[in-house]
Amino acid sequence: MRALEGTDSRIVEAPADADLILVTGPVASGKSEALAQRYVALLAEGVIAPEATVVASSHPAGARDLAARIAVRLDGATQAAFASAPFTGITLDALAFAIVTDGALAGGLAPDIELLEPDEIEEIFERAAAPLFSAEWAEYLGADIDPEISGLRAPDRFAAAVLRLIVKLRDAGISPETMLAQSLRGAATFYGKPPNFADPGLLSATKDDYRSSLLVARSELERQHRREIDLAKIVAKLYRSYVNELVRHGCLTAVDALAEAVRLLEEQPPLAASYRERLTLALVDDAHDLRNGEVRLLQALFGPKLRGVTFAGTLQSAIHTFAGARPEATFKLAATTIELPPGSAVPPALAACARAIATGAVAPQPAAADVVRVHRAADHAGEIAFVAQSVAALIAAGTPAARIAVVHRTARCLGAYEDALVDADIPVALHGDIDLLARHDAADALAALWVAVDPYRHAWLLRALELPMLALGDATLGVLCGEPANPQALLFPLPVAEPEGDRRWDRRRDVRLAMNVLRGERDNDLSPLARERIIAFRERRSAWAAHARDAGTAAARAIVEDAGILAPRPGETAARAARRTFIVEAVLALIDRCEGRHRGGSLEDALEMLARMAPNERGPLVHDLASRGVFTGSIDRIGPRRFDHVFAVDARAGSFPPYYVPDAFLFSPSYGMVPKDAAGDAPAGRTAKFTWYSHQTKLNQAYGREHRRLLALAMLRADVSVTVSASGRATRGISAPELAAELQTIVSS
């Protein structure tokens, strides 16, 4: 096989059926390009066919990019065959879902399997965990379980911690039974022969607040042992209930699809044989972020040595180790490792600076000041203004907005930066978890929709009355919330409620606002203009209610458009209007998704589901692929994209990275459950096992290391310059590193 010009010959000349090949190298060294050229070369030799290959990545953007790189090198007919191949430009959970669909009936799963988004998983878990937080405690767990369990005093946080652990266990292929067995064995080992809690290194590394947790008598250790066993039983029970809920409802998340696909391939030899015969080659980009379940799926298809698989990735870009990725273990599977030299896209001084911040080696880099700038403002408002002004200056100097990125570890922290940009009429492209359902524009749309289906939800009705189409003032709203002088007699009186203590109670208060708006009982008390607007709103709301009965996204869109949510507003910049349109469209897409999940459901059902999703720790992810605006979002959503200028903002301790707050309990296959809080009558707030385990595994350092790599990854996506900003005084960086201050030292020479 002849190597293409500019390609390492070892990559394209390696046989298609070679054991795992790993292509690695620094960011922007051409790893994705090498995968694309390997595919094209193998296709030209006729040893592979598009329908028999997997072209994938651990990130959706990376998968799309790899497929696009390949497609541009193919002729028309081959390009069409490649584009129509079932496993082209996908993430591996899509392959897993196809396998689960094929093997569902024989594997005891529902035939109509649905793939859930991550933000939908909590609703299923609520159903699974409901008996735990109800009066059915004894029936659910048994009378021998002590309710004084670590973390259980805060049920919501406890449930969230259990769900995060279940996701990791599913990804690792650890069943509820295995988890419980490992917990019992780990607890017996730890408490049977406890470590030396008086070790000087352990004591010196433990904060004063938690050092008392190491001063434990044997009786206290035995008590903590019993509570830990109870905790393990509870988690195992919830884990089994969660899996049963999934199977019963035919719903799988990406992690569940991977786990079930591996199980089905192991349990159904004919299914495994059909896929092994069908798939002969796999190219996987961004392999550093492959989770355990994705690697196990590939091994189930291509064998333990991953014959016919080529990975591309670099440890430098691993940013999901806390979520379950184990890049060191993944890369050790490679039979052949090909390391590419640094590319020319990233300036050498910038690469050296990013490497220094990623490793914590705070040493000056002589030429870094030319490409890396650190700005510390007096306060957060000053930092936001600086970023907006800097972006505006770059655009004025000729840089396209799409070649600029404003990023943070999470898109939820970027709202104020977005506002400053759109107020300056700079378009933005939003990517990541922007806390969509908490957005002002999203709430306006939801208010109109809720009024259509249930006007007696007064929080939403009040918001609808304040929309620009009405713009009612406080005085008018106060009148509408009050009792009319001569109220219309009720046809049926409301039930009399018992007074609660000394508080005056009026049951009609709960319906008064909606009654006044819908019936017009206080119209005569309003100003002529307000009365005119309320009468028009009443008629409009009747039309909305008719739309709502039709259900469907078309009905929701008709209501939103009639409410003027998408209409131009006086004094609003084009960029702000475009952002508002994108957010409202994202809400309508969620409603469409909810209705797609529940055929025949009403608009109210979809709104109820959004209401349950709103408090979730991670909201729906958005990806504005259409806008040519400034990339504004979380770093992990950048994917393969490159920019001229990158702004990494709010890089102060406590924000980027945030302070490490462990869950109420951790799990280790070797040590079992590791509860954090010493619940019940304990002499210290934390368990001895947690204090020892935290020191043993260096959790805080690993957490900080991942965020260092995250910042370095953002820096390495810039071709010209990087600006890292922060505000306020720098801290000492003990609980969390002060990355902006460290970077200032690095660029100072």
C-alpha positions in Angstrom: 0.0 0.0 0.0 1.5 3.4 -1.0 1.6 6.1 1.6 -0.1 9.4 0.7 2.1 12.5 0.6 2.7 14.0 4.0 1.5 10.9 5.9 3.5 8.6 8.1 3.9 5.5 6.0 3.5 3.2 9.0 -0.1 4.4 9.4 -1.3 3.7 5.9 0.8 0.7 5.2 -0.3 -1.2 8.3 -2.6 -4.2 7.4 -6.3 -3.6 7.8 -6.5 -6.6 10.2 -3.5 -5.6 12.4 -4.0 -5.6 16.2 -4.8 -2.2 17.8 -2.8 0.7 16.3 -2.5 3.8 18.3 -1.8 7.1 16.6 -0.7 9.6 19.2 1.0 13.0 19.4 0.5 16.5 20.6 -2.7 18.5 19.9 -2.9 19.6 16.2 -0.2 17.1 15.2 -2.4 15.6 12.5 -3.9 12.5 14.2 -7.4 12.9 12.8 -5.9 13.5 9.3 -3.8 10.4 9.7 -7.0 8.3 10.4 -8.7 9.8 7.4 -5.8 9.0 5.1 -5.5 5.4 6.5 -9.2 4.9 5.7 -8.8 6.3 2.1 -5.7 4.2 1.5 -7.4 1.0 2.6 -10.5 1.8 0.6 -8.3 2.4 -2.5 -6.7 -1.0 -2.0 -10.2 -2.6 -2.0 -9.6 -4.4 1.4 -12.5 -2.7 3.1 -16.0 -1.5 2.3 -17.8 1.5 3.8 -20.7 -0.6 5.1 -18.2 -2.9 7.0 -16.4 -0.1 8.9 -16.9 1.9 12.0 -15.8 5.6 11.8 -16.3 7.0 15.2 -15.2 9.2 18.0 -15.8 9.6 21.7 -17.3 13.0 20.9 -20.1 13.8 18.4 -18.2 16.7 16.9 -15.1 14.6 16.5 -17.1 11.9 14.8 -18.6 14.4 12.3 -15.2 15.9 11.7 -13.5 12.6 11.0 -16.3 11.6 8.6 -16.0 14.9 6.8 -12.2 14.6 6.4 -12.7 11.2 4.8 -15.6 12.3 2.6 -13.7 15.1 0.9 -11.1 12.6 -0.3 -13.6 10.3 -2.0 -15.1 10.4 -5.5 -18.9 11.0 -5.9 -20.0 7.4 -6.0 -17.8 6.2 -3.2 -18.7 9.3 -1.1 -22.4 8.4 -1.4 -21.7 4.9 -0.3 -19.6 6.1 2.6 -22.3 8.7 3.7 -25.0 6.0 3.7 -23.0 3.5 5.7 -24.7 2.8 9.0 -21.8 3.4 11.3 -20.1 6.4 9.7 -19.5 9.6 11.8 -21.0 8.2 15.0 -20.3 7.8 18.6 -19.9 4.2 19.8 -23.2 4.4 21.8 -25.0 4.6 18.5 -23.4 1.3 17.5 -24.3 -0.1 20.8 -27.9 0.9 20.4 -28.1 -0.8 17.0 -26.8 -4.0 18.6 -29.3 -3.8 21.5 -32.2 -3.3 19.0 -31.2 -6.4 17.1 -30.8 -8.5 20.2 -33.5 -7.0 22.4 -36.2 -9.8 22.2 -33.7 -12.7 22.7 -32.0 -10.7 25.5 -35.2 -10.1 27.5 -35.5 -6.4 26.7 -38.5 -4.5 25.5 -38.8 -4.6 21.7 -39.4 -0.8 21.3 -36.1 0.4 22.9 -35.6 4.2 23.1 -32.3 6.0 23.6 -32.5 8.6 26.3 -30.6 11.9 26.6 -28.5 12.3 29.8 -30.9 14.9 31.1 -33.8 12.4 31.0 -32.2 9.8 33.2 -33.1 11.4 36.5 -36.9 11.0 36.0 -36.4 7.2 35.6 -34.3 7.1 38.7 -36.9 9.1 40.7 -39.3 6.3 40.0 -36.8 3.7 41.0 -35.9 5.5 44.2 -39.4 6.6 45.3 -40.0 3.9 47.8 -36.7 4.7 49.6 -37.9 8.2 50.5 -41.5 7.2 51.4 -43.1 5.4 54.2 -42.4 2.1 52.5 -38.8 2.0 54.0 -39.1 -1.3 55.9 -40.9 -3.0 53.0 -38.4 -1.7 50.5 -35.1 -2.4 52.4 -36.0 -4.7 55.3 -36.3 -3.9 58.9 -32.6 -4.6 59.7 -31.4 -1.6 57.7 -30.5 1.5 59.8 -31.9 4.7 58.3 -29.0 6.8 59.7 -26.9 6.4 56.5 -24.2 8.7 55.2 -25.8 11.4 53.0 -29.4 10.3 53.5 -30.3 13.3 55.5 -30.3 15.3 52.2 -32.4 12.9 50.0 -32.0 14.9 46.8 -28.2 15.0 47.0 -28.1 11.4 48.1 -30.2 10.3 45.1 -28.0 12.4 42.8 -24.8 10.7 44.2 -26.3 7.2 43.9 -27.2 8.0 40.2 -23.7 9.2 39.4 -22.3 6.0 41.0 -24.7 3.8 39.1 -23.7 5.4 35.8 -20.0 4.7 36.6 -20.8 1.1 37.6 -22.8 0.5 34.5 -19.9 1.9 32.4 -17.4 -0.4 34.2 -19.6 -3.5 33.7 -20.1 -3.9 37.4 -23.5 -5.4 38.2 -25.5 -4.7 41.4 -24.6 -8.2 42.7 -20.9 -7.7 42.0 -20.9 -4.2 43.5 -22.4 -5.5 46.7 -20.0 -8.4 46.9 -17.0 -6.1 46.4 -18.4 -3.8 49.0 -18.7 -6.5 51.6 -15.3 -7.9 50.8 -13.7 -4.5 50.8 -15.3 -3.5 54.1 -14.2 -6.8 55.7 -10.6 -6.3 54.5 -10.4 -2.6 55.6 -12.1 -3.0 59.0 -10.5 -6.4 59.7 -7.1 -4.8 59.5 -7.4 -1.0 59.6 -4.5 1.1 58.2 -2.4 3.2 60.5 -4.5 6.3 61.1 -1.6 7.8 63.1 0.7 7.8 60.1 2.6 11.2 60.1 2.1 11.7 56.4 -1.7 11.1 56.7 -2.0 13.4 59.7 0.0 16.2 58.1 -2.0 16.0 54.8 -5.4 16.1 56.6 -7.0 19.4 57.3 -7.5 20.4 60.9 -11.3 20.1 60.6 -11.1 16.5 59.6 -8.1 15.2 61.7 -10.5 14.2 64.5 -12.0 11.6 62.2 -8.7 9.6 62.5 -8.9 9.5 66.3 -11.3 6.5 66.4 -11.7 3.7 68.9 -12.4 0.2 67.8 -16.1 0.5 68.8 -16.5 3.5 66.5 -14.9 1.7 63.6 -17.3 -1.2 64.2 -20.2 1.2 64.1 -18.9 2.8 60.9 -18.5 -0.7 59.4 -22.2 -1.6 60.1 -23.4 1.7 58.6 -21.2 1.1 55.5 -22.7 -2.3 55.0 -26.2 -0.8 55.2 -25.2 1.9 52.7 -23.9 -0.8 50.3 -27.2 -2.7 50.5 -29.2 0.5 49.8 -27.1 1.4 46.8 -27.4 -2.2 45.4 -31.1 -2.1 45.9 -31.4 1.2 44.1 -29.1 0.0 41.4 -31.3 -3.1 40.8 -34.5 -1.0 40.8 -32.9 1.4 38.3 -32.0 -1.4 35.9 -35.5 -2.9 36.3 -37.1 0.5 35.5 -35.0 0.8 32.3 -35.9 -2.7 31.1 -39.6 -2.3 32.0 -39.9 1.0 30.2 -37.6 0.1 27.3 -35.4 3.2 27.9 -31.6 3.3 27.7 -29.1 6.0 28.1 -25.8 5.9 26.2 -24.0 4.2 29.1 -26.9 1.7 29.5 -26.8 0.9 25.7 -23.1 0.2 25.9 -23.6 -2.1 29.0 -26.5 -3.9 27.5 -24.8 -4.3 24.1 -21.8 -5.9 25.7 -24.1 -8.2 27.7 -26.0 -9.3 24.6 -22.9 -10.0 22.6 -21.6 -12.2 25.4 -24.9 -14.0 25.9 -25.9 -14.4 22.3 -23.2 -16.0 20.1 -25.2 -15.7 16.9 -25.6 -12.0 17.4 -21.9 -11.6 18.2 -20.9 -13.7 15.1 -23.1 -11.7 12.8 -21.6 -8.4 13.9 -18.0 -9.7 13.8 -18.5 -10.9 10.3 -20.1 -7.7 9.3 -17.6 -5.2 10.7 -13.9 -5.6 9.7 -12.4 -2.2 10.5 -12.9 0.6 13.1 -11.3 4.0 13.2 -11.8 5.8 16.5 -10.8 9.4 17.1 -10.4 11.1 20.5 -9.6 7.7 22.1 -8.3 9.4 25.2 -11.9 10.1 26.3 -13.2 6.6 25.6 -15.0 5.2 28.6 -14.6 1.7 29.9 -17.9 0.6 28.3 -16.9 1.8 24.9 -13.6 -0.1 25.0 -15.4 -3.2 26.2 -17.8 -2.9 23.3 -15.0 -2.7 20.8 -13.3 -5.8 22.4 -16.6 -7.7 22.2 -16.7 -7.0 18.5 -13.0 -7.1 17.4 -11.5 -9.3 20.1 -9.4 -8.6 23.2 -6.5 -7.4 21.0 -8.8 -5.1 19.0 -7.8 -6.6 15.7 -8.7 -4.1 12.8 -9.0 -1.1 15.1 -7.0 2.1 14.9 -7.2 4.7 17.7 -6.1 8.3 17.6 -5.6 10.3 20.8 -3.3 11.9 23.3 -3.1 11.9 27.1 -2.6 15.6 26.9 -6.3 16.0 25.9 -7.8 13.6 28.4 -10.5 15.6 30.2 -13.0 13.0 31.3 -11.1 10.8 33.7 -13.5 11.7 36.6 -16.4 10.6 34.4 -14.9 7.2 33.8 -12.3 7.5 31.0 -9.0 5.6 31.6 -6.7 6.7 28.8 -3.6 5.1 30.2 -5.2 1.7 30.4 -6.8 2.2 26.9 -3.5 3.1 25.3 -1.7 0.1 26.9 -3.9 -2.1 24.7 -2.1 -0.9 21.6 0.1 -3.5 19.8 1.7 -0.6 17.7 2.0 3.0 18.8 2.9 5.6 16.2 3.8 9.0 17.6 3.5 12.0 15.4 5.7 15.1 15.8 4.2 18.5 16.8 2.3 20.2 14.0 2.7 23.8 12.9 -0.7 25.1 13.8 0.0 25.8 17.5 2.8 28.3 18.2 5.7 26.6 20.0 5.6 29.1 22.8 1.9 28.6 23.3 2.3 24.8 23.3 5.1 25.1 26.0 2.9 27.3 28.1 0.0 24.9 27.9 2.2 22.0 28.8 3.5 23.9 31.8 0.0 24.7 33.1 -1.2 21.1 32.5 1.6 19.6 34.5 1.8 22.3 37.2 5.4 23.0 36.3 5.3 26.8 37.0 8.4 27.9 35.2 8.8 31.0 33.0 8.5 30.5 29.2 10.6 33.2 27.5 8.4 33.7 24.4 5.0 33.0 25.9 4.1 36.6 26.5 3.9 37.1 22.7 1.0 34.6 22.4 -0.5 34.3 25.9 -2.0 37.1 27.8 -3.2 37.1 31.4 -5.6 39.7 32.5 -6.8 40.2 36.1 -9.6 42.7 36.6 -10.5 44.3 39.9 -14.0 42.7 39.9 -16.1 40.3 37.8 -17.9 43.2 35.9 -14.5 44.6 34.9 -13.4 41.2 33.6 -16.6 40.8 31.5 -16.2 44.3 30.1 -12.5 43.5 29.2 -13.4 40.3 27.4 -16.2 42.0 25.4 -14.0 44.9 24.4 -11.2 42.7 23.4 -13.4 40.5 21.2 -14.9 43.6 19.6 -11.5 45.0 18.9 -10.4 41.7 17.2 -13.5 41.7 15.0 -13.0 45.4 14.1 -9.5 44.5 13.1 -10.8 41.9 10.6 -11.0 38.6 12.6 -14.3 36.8 11.7 -16.4 36.2 14.8 -16.4 32.5 14.2 -12.6 32.4 14.6 -12.9 33.6 18.2 -13.9 31.5 21.2 -14.9 32.5 24.7 -14.8 29.4 26.9 -15.0 28.2 30.4 -15.1 24.8 32.1 -19.0 25.0 32.0 -21.2 27.0 29.7 -23.4 27.8 32.8 -20.8 30.4 33.9 -20.9 32.3 30.6 -24.3 34.0 30.7 -22.9 37.4 31.7 -20.2 37.2 29.0 -22.8 36.4 26.4 -24.9 39.4 27.5 -21.9 41.7 27.1 -21.2 40.3 23.7 -24.7 40.5 22.3 -25.2 44.0 23.8 -22.3 45.0 21.6 -24.0 43.3 18.7 -21.5 40.6 18.5 -23.2 37.3 17.5 -22.6 34.2 19.6 -22.8 30.5 19.0 -23.8 28.7 22.1 -22.4 25.2 22.9 -22.8 23.0 26.0 -24.9 23.1 29.1 -26.1 26.7 29.2 -28.8 26.0 31.8 -31.4 26.4 29.1 -34.5 26.1 31.1 -33.4 28.8 33.5 -32.9 31.3 30.7 -35.0 34.5 30.7 -36.0 33.9 27.1 -36.9 30.3 27.7 -39.0 31.3 30.7 -40.9 33.7 28.5 -41.8 31.0 26.0 -42.7 28.6 28.8 -45.0 31.2 30.4 -47.0 31.6 27.2 -47.3 27.8 26.9 -48.3 27.2 30.5 -51.0 29.9 30.3 -52.4 28.1 27.3 -52.7 24.8 29.1 -53.3 25.9 32.7 -53.9 29.5 33.5 -54.1 28.8 37.2 -50.4 28.3 37.5 -50.0 31.9 38.7 -46.2 32.2 38.6 -46.4 31.5 34.9 -49.5 33.7 34.4 -47.8 36.6 36.1 -44.8 36.2 33.8 -47.0 36.1 30.7 -48.7 39.3 31.8 -45.3 41.0 31.8 -44.4 39.9 28.3 -43.7 42.8 25.8 -47.0 42.2 24.1 -48.7 43.3 27.4 -46.0 45.0 29.5 -48.4 45.5 32.4 -47.1 47.5 35.3 -47.0 46.6 38.9 -50.0 48.7 39.7 -52.1 46.8 37.1 -50.8 43.4 38.4 -51.7 44.4 41.9 -55.3 45.2 40.9 -55.6 41.8 39.0 -54.4 40.0 42.1 -57.0 41.6 44.3 -60.6 40.8 45.2 -63.1 42.8 43.1 -65.5 45.1 45.0 -68.6 43.1 43.9 -67.3 39.6 43.1 -69.5 37.4 41.0 -71.1 34.8 43.1 -69.7 31.3 42.7 -72.0 28.7 41.3 -70.5 26.2 43.8 -68.8 27.5 46.9 -65.2 26.4 47.5 -64.6 24.0 50.3 -63.9 25.6 53.7 -60.3 25.0 54.8 -59.3 24.7 58.4 -57.2 27.7 59.5 -53.5 27.0 59.9 -52.7 28.4 63.3 -53.2 32.2 63.5 -52.7 32.7 59.7 -55.6 34.1 57.8 -56.4 31.8 54.9 -58.5 32.3 51.8 -58.9 29.4 49.4 -60.1 31.8 46.7 -56.7 33.5 46.8 -55.3 30.5 44.9 -57.5 31.2 41.9 -58.1 34.9 42.1 -55.5 36.2 39.5 -56.6 33.7 36.9 -60.3 34.4 37.6 -59.8 38.1 37.2 -57.9 37.7 34.0 -60.2 35.1 32.4 -63.6 36.5 33.7 -62.7 40.2 33.6 -64.1 40.8 37.1 -61.7 43.7 37.6 -61.6 45.1 34.1 -63.5 48.2 35.3 -60.8 48.9 37.9 -58.1 49.0 35.3 -56.9 52.0 33.2 -58.3 52.1 29.7 -55.0 51.0 28.1 -54.5 48.1 30.6 -58.2 47.1 30.1 -57.8 47.0 26.3 -54.6 44.9 26.6 -56.2 42.4 29.0 -59.3 42.0 26.8 -57.1 41.3 23.8 -55.0 38.9 25.9 -58.1 37.1 27.0 -59.2 36.5 23.4 -55.6 35.5 22.4 -55.4 33.1 25.3 -58.6 31.3 24.2 -56.9 30.7 20.8 -53.8 29.4 22.5 -55.9 27.0 24.5 -57.4 25.7 21.2 -53.8 25.2 19.9 -52.8 23.4 23.1 -55.5 20.8 22.6 -54.0 19.9 19.3 -50.6 19.1 21.0 -47.6 18.8 18.8 -44.6 21.1 18.4 -46.5 23.0 15.7 -49.1 24.0 18.3 -46.4 25.1 20.7 -44.7 27.1 18.0 -48.0 28.8 17.0 -48.5 29.9 20.6 -45.0 31.2 21.1 -45.1 33.2 17.8 -48.6 34.6 18.6 -47.3 35.7 22.0 -44.6 37.8 20.3 -41.7 35.9 21.9 -39.8 35.9 18.6 -40.9 39.3 17.5 -38.3 42.2 17.2 -38.0 44.4 20.3 -37.2 48.1 20.4 -33.6 48.8 21.1 -32.5 45.2 20.8 -29.3 44.3 18.9 -29.5 41.8 16.1 -27.1 39.6 18.1 -29.4 39.5 21.1 -32.4 38.8 18.9 -30.6 35.9 17.3 -29.7 34.5 20.7 -33.3 34.8 21.8 -34.5 32.9 18.7 -31.9 30.2 19.2 -33.0 29.7 22.9 -36.7 29.6 22.1 -36.0 27.1 19.2 -34.1 24.9 21.6 -37.1 24.9 24.0 -39.4 23.9 21.2 -37.0 21.2 20.2 -37.1 19.8 23.8 -40.9 19.8 23.6 -40.7 17.9 20.3 -38.3 15.4 21.9 -40.6 15.0 24.9 -43.7 14.4 22.6 -41.6 12.0 20.5 -40.9 9.9 23.7 -44.6 9.8 24.7 -46.7 9.4 21.6 -50.2 10.8 22.1 -49.1 12.9 25.0 -50.4 16.5 25.5 -48.5 19.7 25.5 -49.1 19.8 29.2 -47.3 16.5 29.6 -44.3 17.9 27.7 -44.3 21.0 29.9 -44.5 18.8 33.0 -41.5 16.9 31.8 -39.5 20.1 31.3 -40.4 21.2 34.8 -39.0 18.0 36.2 -35.8 18.4 34.1 -35.3 22.1 35.1 -33.6 21.4 38.5 -31.3 18.8 37.2 -27.6 19.4 37.8 -26.9 19.1 34.1 -29.4 20.5 31.7 -30.1 19.8 28.1 -27.0 20.4 25.9 -27.2 22.8 23.0 -25.1 23.1 19.9 -25.5 26.1 17.7 -24.0 24.7 14.5 -25.7 27.3 12.2 -24.4 30.5 13.7 -21.2 32.1 12.5 -20.8 33.9 15.8 -18.2 33.7 18.6 -18.0 30.2 19.9 -19.3 30.6 23.5 -19.5 27.5 25.6 -17.8 24.8 27.5 -14.3 23.7 26.6 -15.3 20.0 26.2 -17.6 21.0 23.4 -14.9 22.5 21.2 -14.2 19.2 19.6 -11.7 19.4 16.7 -12.4 23.1 16.0 -9.6 25.6 15.9 -9.7 29.4 16.4 -7.4 32.3 15.9 -8.0 33.7 19.4 -9.3 31.9 22.5 -10.5 33.6 25.7 -10.5 31.3 28.7 -12.4 33.3 31.3 -12.9 33.4 35.1 -9.8 31.2 35.7 -9.8 31.9 39.5 -9.7 29.4 42.3 -13.2 28.2 43.1 -14.5 28.9 39.6 -12.0 27.3 37.3 -11.4 24.8 38.8 -14.2 24.8 41.3 -13.5 23.6 44.8 -13.6 19.8 45.0 -16.7 18.6 46.9 -16.8 14.8 47.1 -20.1 13.0 46.9 -21.6 11.6 50.0 -19.9 8.3 49.3 -17.4 6.8 46.8 -16.8 3.3 45.6 -13.7 1.3 45.0 -13.5 -2.3 43.7 -10.7 -2.9 46.2 -12.1 -1.1 49.3 -15.9 -1.2 48.6 -18.1 1.7 49.7 -16.4 4.8 51.1 -18.9 6.9 53.0 -18.0 10.5 53.6 -20.2 11.5 56.5 -20.1 9.7 59.8 -23.9 9.6 60.2 -25.6 9.1 63.5 -24.0 9.5 66.9 -20.4 9.9 65.7 -17.5 11.8 67.4 -16.4 13.3 64.1 -18.1 14.6 61.0 -16.3 12.4 58.6 -15.5 8.7 58.6 -12.0 7.5 59.1 -12.1 5.4 55.9 -13.0 8.5 53.8 -10.2 10.6 55.3 -7.7 7.8 54.7 -9.0 7.0 51.2 -8.9 10.6 50.1 -5.2 10.8 51.1 -4.4 7.4 49.7 -5.9 8.1 46.2 -5.0 11.9 46.1 -8.5 12.7 44.9 -8.2 16.5 45.2 -4.9 16.5 43.2 -6.5 14.3 40.4 -9.5 16.7 40.3 -7.2 19.7 39.9 -5.1 17.8 37.3 -8.1 17.2 35.1 -9.0 20.9 35.2 -5.4 21.9 34.4 -5.6 19.7 31.3 -9.0 21.3 30.4 -7.4 24.8 30.4 -4.4 23.5 28.5 -6.8 22.0 25.9 -8.5 25.3 25.4 -5.2 27.1 24.9 -4.1 24.6 22.4 -7.1 25.3 20.2 -5.7 28.7 19.4 -3.6 29.4 16.3 -2.6 33.0 17.1 -3.3 34.0 20.8 -4.8 33.0 24.1 -6.2 35.3 26.7 -6.8 34.0 30.2 -8.8 36.3 32.5 -9.8 36.4 36.1 -11.0 38.9 38.7 -10.3 39.9 42.3 -7.2 39.1 44.3 -5.4 35.8 43.7 -5.7 33.2 46.4 -3.0 30.9 47.7 -4.5 28.1 45.7 -4.5 25.4 48.5 -7.9 23.9 48.0 -8.0 24.7 44.3 -5.1 25.9 42.1 -5.1 29.6 41.1 -4.6 28.9 37.4 -4.6 32.6 36.3 -1.8 33.4 38.8 0.2 30.4 37.8 -0.1 31.3 34.2 1.0 34.8 34.9 4.2 33.4 36.4 4.7 31.2 33.3 4.4 34.0 30.8 6.6 36.4 32.9 10.2 36.2 31.9 
